Amino acid sequence: MQLRDPAASDSSFLGNVKPGDETWVYVYDPETRFQSSQWKSPSSSRARQARQSKSNIKVIMIVFFDLDGIVRAEFVLRNSTVNSKYYNSLLERLRNNVRRKRPDK
């Protein structure tokens, strides 16, 4: 009810909303393929490429977005705790990003 009234009376209200989402993502090592490639002469046999597989390292990615796209995305460092102190600092960084990327909002 508290959000319905401003959304109904102000057509730009939803453009100012910045929802966020958290998800676990696997870490991939982009150097693996590069490191496995090596120079070969035309007559030598071709080297096999290492198969990229899912890592067993996961991190949390937090993304905030609006109608125009992503405003802020960040990965939480491993062994970090996401608590109220972390979210307060994250919301401060989000506010700075919104001021810089969306000065009209």
Buried (B, 14 or more C-beta within 10 A) or exposed (E): EEEEEEEEEEEEEEEEEBEBEEEEEEEEEEEBEEEEEEEEEEEEEEEEEEEEEEEEEEBBBBBBBBEEEEBBEBEBEEEEEEEEEEEEEBBEEBEEBBEEBBEEB
